[in-house]
Amino acid sequence: MLVPEDTRYPARLRDLERPPAALHLRRPASPERLAVLLAEPVVAVVGSREATAEGRAFAHRLAAELAGAGVGVVSGLARGIDAAAHAGTLARGGRTVAVLGCGADRDYPPATAHLAAVIAREGAVVSEYAPGTPPAPFRFPERNRIVAALAQCTVVVEAQARSGALITARLALELGRDVLAVPGAPWQPTAAGTLALLRDGAHPCLGAADVLVALGLDPGRARPDDPALALEARRLLACLRREEGSDLVLARRAGLGDAAFAEAVIALTAARLVVRRPDGRLVPNG
């Protein structure tokens, strides 16, 4: 059990207005292992329990690719998207943490009991509730705030119009974290929530590269001699190294407003990482 006074208590939980009074870990996970699992970068991958086969496959592949890039994955161990994200991370040997809406010793839902046992052994199963606490409807929205807080950004793969995943997304936004949503067909009920998020300004997620850019990481093109940069500048640099474009296109890809884009350009130009060509376009310098 970890309490806020413990130096091993996850620091990102302190961003919550009401941090968990305690965080219980299922054995054999330890606080030291949890710290390794939650080392940046970390992303939450969440979605519908009644997910489509295509949605589950996407979540599995997305989590596996993120794990391969060194990104940890947090989710809620529910059926559907959550379970697929955990399984995809484990399949790639990645870092995953499951947050329960019951005691950390309880297997709920029963359908994910085997997966929970594997996560407890290779990752961590955690809960703010004391051992033996049964699942209850009100506990899952409470659980979602922990999922949102532990991650640097949240990806919603599929969600109905009223969904716990949308609660996680809202809580992430309240914490100042980015939210990404996977587009879906408008006639598909499990796409209603993600399409609403996109309409309201969430970043589109078409694959792992979009998540890496949102995390300020360069998908496959990072250089060991890159200087320390603010998140916005790292996002813009990652976009430029992937594909050139006009200022408007680059700002949209990087998810930056006019002021943030201008500041990022100044920082990258000062660091001599980008230059402007005579036609006005930004290009990576070397």
URSULPE-V841755 format. One record per pair of residues at least 24 apart in sequence whose C-alpha atoms are under 10 Angstrom apart, sorted by sequence separation. I is the first residue (numbers start at 0). J is the second residue. D is the distance in Angstrom with one decimal. If there is no record, write none. Layout:
i: [I	I]
j: [J	J]
d: [D	D]
This chain:
i: [0	6	7	9	10	41	55	56	58	59	60	62	63	64	66	67	69	70	71	72	73	74	75	76	94	95	101	102	103	104	139	140	143	144	146	147	151	152	153	154	155	156	157	177	178	179	180	181	212	213	217	231	235	0	5	8	9	40	41	54	55	58	59	62	63	66	67	68	69	70	71	72	73	74	75	89	96	97	98	99	100	101	102	103	104	105	140	141	142	143	144	145	146	147	148	151	152	153	154	155	156	157	158	168	177	178	179	180	181	212	231	235	7	8	11	54	55	57	58	59	60	61	62	63	65	66	67	95	96	97	98	99	100	101	102	103	104	105	107	108	140	141	143	144	145	147	148	150	151	152	153	154	155	156	157	178	179	211	212	234	7	10	45	52	55	56	57	58	59	60	61	62	63	64	66	67	94	95	96	97	98	99	100	101	102	103	104	105	106	107	139	140	143	144	147	148	150	151	152	153	154	155	156	162	165	169	232	236	1	9	40	41	42	43	44	45	46	48	49	50	51	52	55	56	58	59	60	62	63	65	66	82	86	89	93	94	95	96	97	98	99	100	101	102	103	104	105	106	143	148	159	160	161	164	165	168	231	232	235	236	0	1	9	40	41	42	43	44	45	46	48	49	50	51	54	55	58	59	62	63	64	65	66	78	82	85	86	89	92	93	94	95	96	97	98	99	101	102	103	104	105	147	158	159	160	162	164	172	208	209	212	231	232	234	235	0	39	40	41	42	43	44	45	47	48	49	50	57	58	59	60	63	76	77	78	81	85	88	92	101	102	103	140	144	157	158	159	160	161	162	165	179	208	231	232	233	39	40	41	42	43	44	45	46	47	48	49	50	56	59	60	62	76	77	78	83	86	101	102	147	157	158	159	160	161	165	179	231	232	236	38	39	40	41	42	43	45	46	47	48	55	76	77	78	79	82	85	86	89	100	101	102	157	158	159	160	178	231	232	235	249	37	38	46	47	48	50	62	77	78	82	85	89	100	101	156	157	158	159	160	168	177	208	229	230	231	232	233	240	246	36	37	45	46	47	48	76	77	88	100	101	156	157	158	159	160	179	229	232	233	239	245	246	36	37	45	46	76	99	100	101	155	157	158	159	160	178	228	231	232	245	246	35	36	37	44	45	46	76	100	156	157	158	159	177	236	244	245	36	44	45	46	85	100	101	155	156	157	158	176	177	229	236	243	244	245	43	44	45	46	76	100	101	155	158	176	215	228	229	243	244	44	45	76	99	100	154	213	228	243	44	45	99	100	212	213	242	243	43	44	98	100	101	155	212	213	226	242	76	99	100	212	228	239	240	241	99	100	209	227	239	240	98	99	209	226	239	240	98	225	238	98	99	155	226	236	237	98	99	154	225	236	76	98	154	155	156	75	97	154	155	156	202	203	73	75	96	154	202	71	98	202	203	43	202	41	42	43	96	201	41	200	41	38	154	36	37	153	36	37	152	35	36	37	36	153	33	152	33	77	151	152	33	151	75	75	74	75	74	75	74	75	73	74	84	73	74	24	72	73	81	23	73	74	80	81	22	73	74	80	25	26	72	73	80	177	24	25	26	72	79	80	23	24	25	71	74	23	24	25	73	22	23	72	81	80	36	36	37	35	36	27	32	33	75	25	26	28	29	32	33	25	28	32	33	27	28	33	25	26	27	28	29	30	61	25	26	27	28	29	24	25	27	28	61	27	28	58	26	27	28	58	25	26	45	58	24	25	26	57	58	24	25	57	23	24	25	45	55	23	24	44	45	54	55	22	23	24	43	44	54	22	23	42	43	53	54	21	22	23	24	25	42	43	21	22	23	24	42	43	44	50	51	19	20	21	22	23	42	43	50	19	20	21	41	42	43	44	45	46	47	49	50	18	19	41	42	43	44	45	46	47	48	49	50	39	40	41	42	43	44	45	46	47	48	49	38	39	40	41	42	43	44	45	46	47	48	37	38	39	40	41	42	43	44	45	46	47	37	45	46	47	48	47	48	46	47	48	46	47	45	46	47	45	46	44	45	46	19	45	46	19	22	44	45	58	43	57	0	2	19	43	0	1	18	19	0	17	18	54	43	0	15	54	15	18	12	15	12	15	11	12	14	15	46	12	13	14	42	43	44	45	54	11	12	13	42	44	51	54	11	12	51	10	11	12	50	51	9	10	11	49	50	51	68	9	11	49	50	67	68	70	48	65	66	70	47	64	65	46	47	61	64	65	68	61	62	63	64	70	47	61	62	65	46	60	61	65	46	60	61	57	58	68	57	61	68	68	15	15	16	15	14	14	11	42	42	40	42	42	41	40	39	40	40]
j: [24	30	31	33	34	65	79	80	82	83	84	86	87	88	90	91	93	94	95	96	97	98	99	100	118	119	125	126	127	128	163	164	167	168	170	171	175	176	177	178	179	180	181	201	202	203	204	205	236	237	241	255	259	25	30	33	34	65	66	79	80	83	84	87	88	91	92	93	94	95	96	97	98	99	100	114	121	122	123	124	125	126	127	128	129	130	165	166	167	168	169	170	171	172	173	176	177	178	179	180	181	182	183	193	202	203	204	205	206	237	256	260	33	34	37	80	81	83	84	85	86	87	88	89	91	92	93	121	122	123	124	125	126	127	128	129	130	131	133	134	166	167	169	170	171	173	174	176	177	178	179	180	181	182	183	204	205	237	238	260	34	37	72	79	82	83	84	85	86	87	88	89	90	91	93	94	121	122	123	124	125	126	127	128	129	130	131	132	133	134	166	167	170	171	174	175	177	178	179	180	181	182	183	189	192	196	259	263	29	37	68	69	70	71	72	73	74	76	77	78	79	80	83	84	86	87	88	90	91	93	94	110	114	117	121	122	123	124	125	126	127	128	129	130	131	132	133	134	171	176	187	188	189	192	193	196	259	260	263	264	29	30	38	69	70	71	72	73	74	75	77	78	79	80	83	84	87	88	91	92	93	94	95	107	111	114	115	118	121	122	123	124	125	126	127	128	130	131	132	133	134	176	187	188	189	191	193	201	237	238	241	260	261	263	264	30	69	70	71	72	73	74	75	77	78	79	80	87	88	89	90	93	106	107	108	111	115	118	122	131	132	133	170	174	187	188	189	190	191	192	195	209	238	261	262	263	70	71	72	73	74	75	76	77	78	79	80	81	87	90	91	93	107	108	109	114	117	132	133	178	188	189	190	191	192	196	210	262	263	267	70	71	72	73	74	75	77	78	79	80	87	108	109	110	111	114	117	118	121	132	133	134	189	190	191	192	210	263	264	267	281	70	71	79	80	81	83	95	110	111	115	118	122	133	134	189	190	191	192	193	201	210	241	262	263	264	265	266	273	279	70	71	79	80	81	82	110	111	122	134	135	190	191	192	193	194	213	263	266	267	273	279	280	71	72	80	81	111	134	135	136	190	192	193	194	195	213	263	266	267	280	281	71	72	73	80	81	82	112	136	192	193	194	195	213	272	280	281	73	81	82	83	122	137	138	192	193	194	195	213	214	266	273	280	281	282	81	82	83	84	114	138	139	193	196	214	253	266	267	281	282	83	84	115	138	139	193	252	267	282	84	85	139	140	252	253	282	283	84	85	139	141	142	196	253	254	267	283	118	141	142	254	270	281	282	283	142	143	252	270	282	283	142	143	253	270	283	284	143	270	283	144	145	201	272	282	283	145	146	201	272	283	124	146	202	203	204	124	146	203	204	205	251	252	123	125	146	204	252	122	149	253	254	95	254	94	95	96	149	254	95	254	96	94	210	93	94	210	94	95	210	94	95	96	96	213	94	213	95	139	213	214	96	214	139	142	142	143	143	145	145	146	145	146	156	146	147	98	146	147	155	98	148	149	155	156	98	149	150	156	102	103	149	150	157	254	102	103	104	150	157	158	102	103	104	150	153	103	104	105	153	103	104	153	164	164	121	122	123	122	123	116	121	122	164	115	116	118	119	122	123	116	119	123	124	119	120	125	118	119	120	121	122	123	154	119	120	121	122	123	119	120	122	123	156	123	124	154	123	124	125	155	123	124	143	156	123	124	125	156	157	124	125	157	124	125	126	146	156	125	126	146	147	156	157	125	126	127	146	147	157	126	127	146	147	157	158	126	127	128	129	130	147	148	127	128	129	130	148	149	150	156	157	126	127	128	129	130	149	150	157	127	128	129	149	150	151	152	153	154	155	157	158	127	128	150	151	152	153	154	155	156	157	158	159	149	150	151	152	153	154	155	156	157	158	159	149	150	151	152	153	154	155	156	157	158	159	149	150	151	152	153	154	155	156	157	158	159	150	158	159	161	162	162	163	162	163	164	163	164	163	164	165	164	165	164	165	167	141	167	168	142	145	167	168	181	167	181	125	127	144	168	126	127	144	145	127	144	145	181	171	129	144	183	145	148	144	147	145	148	145	146	148	149	180	147	148	149	177	178	179	180	189	147	148	149	178	180	187	190	148	149	188	148	149	150	188	189	148	149	150	188	189	190	207	149	151	189	190	207	208	210	189	206	207	211	189	206	207	189	190	204	207	208	211	205	206	207	208	214	192	206	207	210	192	206	207	211	193	207	208	205	206	216	206	210	218	219	170	173	174	174	174	175	174	210	211	211	213	214	214	214	214	215	216]
d: [6.2	10.0	7.4	8.3	9.6	9.3	6.2	8.7	8.9	4.8	8.0	8.2	4.6	8.0	9.0	6.3	7.2	7.4	5.7	6.6	6.0	6.4	5.9	9.4	9.2	9.6	9.4	6.1	8.1	9.8	7.7	9.1	5.2	9.2	9.3	5.0	9.2	5.2	6.5	5.9	6.3	6.0	7.0	7.7	6.4	5.5	5.5	6.2	9.2	9.6	8.4	7.2	10.0	9.2	9.9	9.2	7.1	9.8	9.6	8.3	5.3	5.8	4.9	5.2	4.7	6.2	8.0	9.1	8.1	9.2	8.1	8.7	7.6	8.9	8.0	9.6	9.5	8.2	8.6	7.3	9.3	6.8	7.6	7.2	8.8	7.5	10.0	9.6	8.9	8.9	9.2	9.2	8.7	8.8	9.9	6.0	4.8	4.9	4.7	4.8	5.0	8.4	9.8	9.9	7.9	8.8	5.7	8.5	8.5	6.3	9.9	7.8	8.7	8.3	9.4	6.9	8.6	8.5	5.2	7.6	9.5	7.6	5.2	7.6	9.1	7.2	6.9	8.2	5.8	6.3	6.1	6.3	6.8	8.1	5.0	7.4	5.6	6.5	8.7	8.9	6.9	9.5	9.9	6.0	9.6	9.6	7.2	8.1	7.3	5.8	6.2	5.6	6.4	8.1	7.8	9.4	9.4	8.8	7.2	9.9	7.1	9.7	9.9	8.8	8.4	7.3	8.8	8.9	6.5	6.1	8.7	8.8	6.7	7.8	4.7	9.9	8.1	5.3	4.9	4.8	5.0	5.2	8.1	6.0	5.4	5.9	6.5	7.6	9.6	7.2	9.9	7.7	7.9	7.6	8.1	9.7	9.7	9.4	7.7	8.5	7.7	9.6	8.9	9.3	6.9	9.5	8.6	8.7	9.8	7.8	9.6	8.8	7.0	8.4	6.7	8.4	9.2	9.8	10.0	8.3	8.0	9.6	5.6	9.1	9.2	4.2	8.6	9.2	5.4	8.4	6.9	9.5	7.4	8.5	9.0	6.1	6.8	5.9	6.2	5.6	8.1	7.6	8.0	4.5	7.8	8.6	7.3	9.5	9.3	8.4	8.9	7.6	9.8	8.5	8.2	8.5	6.8	7.9	7.0	9.0	9.1	7.5	9.6	7.4	5.4	6.2	5.6	6.5	6.0	9.4	6.4	7.5	5.1	8.8	9.0	7.9	7.4	7.4	8.6	8.4	9.5	9.9	8.8	9.6	7.1	8.1	10.0	7.9	8.7	8.6	8.8	8.9	7.4	8.5	8.5	8.5	8.0	5.2	8.3	9.8	8.4	8.1	10.0	5.7	7.6	9.8	9.4	9.6	9.6	9.4	10.0	7.4	9.6	8.8	8.0	8.2	9.0	5.1	4.4	5.2	4.6	5.8	7.3	8.6	4.9	5.9	6.2	9.6	9.7	9.7	9.7	7.6	9.8	8.0	7.3	9.9	9.3	10.0	9.8	7.7	4.6	9.9	9.7	9.5	9.7	7.9	4.4	8.0	8.8	7.4	9.6	8.5	9.7	10.0	7.8	8.1	7.4	6.3	5.8	6.2	5.7	8.8	9.2	8.9	8.0	4.3	8.3	9.6	9.0	8.9	9.7	8.8	8.3	6.7	9.4	9.9	9.4	5.3	6.5	9.8	9.0	4.8	6.2	5.1	7.1	8.2	7.6	8.3	4.4	7.6	8.9	7.5	8.9	7.2	8.8	9.0	9.0	9.3	6.1	6.4	9.8	8.1	9.7	7.1	9.8	7.7	9.9	8.9	8.0	8.9	5.3	7.7	5.3	5.9	5.2	4.5	9.5	5.9	7.1	8.7	9.2	9.4	7.7	7.3	5.8	7.6	9.8	9.5	8.7	6.8	9.2	7.9	8.5	8.4	4.5	9.0	5.7	6.5	4.8	8.3	9.4	9.8	9.5	9.7	8.8	9.4	8.9	9.8	9.8	9.0	9.5	6.7	9.1	5.0	7.8	8.9	9.8	7.2	10.0	5.9	7.4	8.5	8.2	4.7	7.7	9.2	8.3	7.9	6.7	8.7	8.7	8.5	7.2	6.6	8.6	6.0	6.3	6.9	8.6	7.5	10.0	10.0	7.1	5.9	9.6	8.0	8.8	8.9	9.6	6.5	6.1	7.5	9.5	8.7	8.6	7.7	5.3	9.6	9.2	8.5	9.4	6.2	8.9	9.7	7.2	8.0	7.2	7.5	9.4	6.7	9.0	9.8	9.7	8.6	7.1	8.7	7.2	9.3	9.7	9.9	8.6	8.4	8.0	8.1	7.6	10.0	9.3	9.8	9.4	9.5	8.2	5.1	8.2	6.6	9.8	9.9	9.1	7.7	9.8	7.4	8.6	9.4	7.7	7.4	8.8	4.8	9.6	9.5	8.2	6.5	6.4	9.9	7.7	8.1	8.8	7.3	9.2	8.5	9.1	8.7	9.6	7.4	8.7	8.9	7.1	8.0	9.7	9.8	9.6	9.7	5.3	9.4	9.1	7.9	8.2	9.9	6.4	8.4	8.7	9.6	6.7	6.5	6.6	8.9	9.1	7.6	6.5	9.8	8.1	9.0	10.0	10.0	9.5	9.8	9.2	9.3	9.8	7.4	9.4	9.5	8.3	7.7	9.0	6.5	9.1	9.8	8.4	9.4	8.4	9.2	8.7	9.8	9.2	9.3	9.7	9.7	9.0	7.5	8.6	10.0	9.8	9.0	9.7	9.6	6.9	8.8	9.7	9.5	9.3	9.0	9.0	9.3	9.9	9.4	7.9	8.9	8.0	9.0	5.4	8.4	8.3	8.4	6.6	8.0	7.1	9.9	9.6	7.7	9.5	9.9	9.2	7.2	8.0	7.2	8.7	7.7	9.9	7.5	8.7	9.4	9.6	7.0	9.6	6.2	9.8	6.4	8.9	9.6	9.9	8.6	9.9	9.9	10.0	9.6	8.9	9.4	9.8	7.4	9.4	7.1	9.0	9.1	9.7	6.8	7.4	9.6	9.4	5.5	8.5	7.9	9.4	9.3	8.0	6.3	6.0	8.6	9.5	6.4	8.4	9.3	9.1	9.2	9.1	9.7	9.6	9.8	9.9	7.0	9.9	9.6	7.9	10.0	9.5	7.7	9.7	9.7	9.7	9.2	9.9	7.8	6.5	9.3	6.2	7.8	9.3	6.5	6.8	9.3	9.6	6.6	6.2	8.1	9.7	9.4	9.9	6.3	7.8	8.9	7.1	8.1	8.5	9.0	9.3	5.5	9.5	8.3	7.6	9.5	8.4	9.5	9.0	9.3	7.0	8.4	9.6	6.6	6.9	5.5	9.7	7.8	9.1	5.9	6.3	9.8	8.4	4.6	8.5	9.0	8.5	5.5	6.8	9.1	9.7	6.7	8.8	6.6	5.3	9.0	6.6	9.6	6.5	5.7	5.9	9.2	6.7	9.9	9.9	8.3	4.6	7.0	9.9	8.9	8.7	9.1	5.5	7.4	6.9	9.4	10.0	7.9	9.3	9.0	8.3	8.9	7.1	7.7	8.6	7.8	8.1	5.5	6.6	5.8	9.2	8.4	7.6	4.7	7.7	8.9	7.5	8.3	8.7	9.0	8.0	9.4	8.8	5.0	5.6	6.3	6.0	6.3	5.4	7.9	9.0	8.7	9.3	9.9	8.0	5.7	5.2	4.5	4.9	5.1	5.3	5.5	8.5	8.9	9.9	8.5	7.0	7.5	5.8	6.0	6.1	6.4	4.8	4.8	9.6	7.4	9.8	7.9	9.3	9.2	7.4	8.4	7.2	7.8	5.3	6.9	8.1	8.6	8.7	9.9	9.1	7.0	9.3	8.0	7.8	9.4	7.8	6.8	8.8	5.1	9.5	5.8	8.2	9.1	9.0	9.4	9.6	8.0	10.0	9.7	10.0	9.9	8.9	9.8	9.1	9.4	9.4	9.8	9.7	9.6	9.5	9.4	9.1	8.0	9.1	9.4	8.2	9.2	9.6	9.1	7.9	9.3	8.3	9.3	9.1	9.6	6.9	6.9	9.2	9.4	7.1	10.0	9.8	9.2	8.4	9.5	9.9	9.4	9.5	9.9	8.9	9.6	5.6	9.7	9.9	9.9	9.3	9.7	5.9	6.3	9.8	9.4	5.7	9.6	9.6	7.7	9.5	8.5	7.9	9.8	6.8	10.0	8.9	7.6	8.8	7.8	9.7	10.0	9.7	9.7	9.6	9.3	9.7	8.5	6.9	8.7	5.9	8.8	9.6	9.7	6.2	8.6	8.5	9.2	9.7	9.0	9.0	9.5	9.5	6.3	7.9	8.1	9.4	8.7	5.6	7.8	9.2	8.7	9.4	9.5	9.5	9.7	8.5	9.2	8.0	8.5	9.3	9.3	9.2	7.3	7.0	9.6	9.9	8.3	9.5	9.1	10.0	8.4	8.5	7.2	9.4	9.4	8.9]
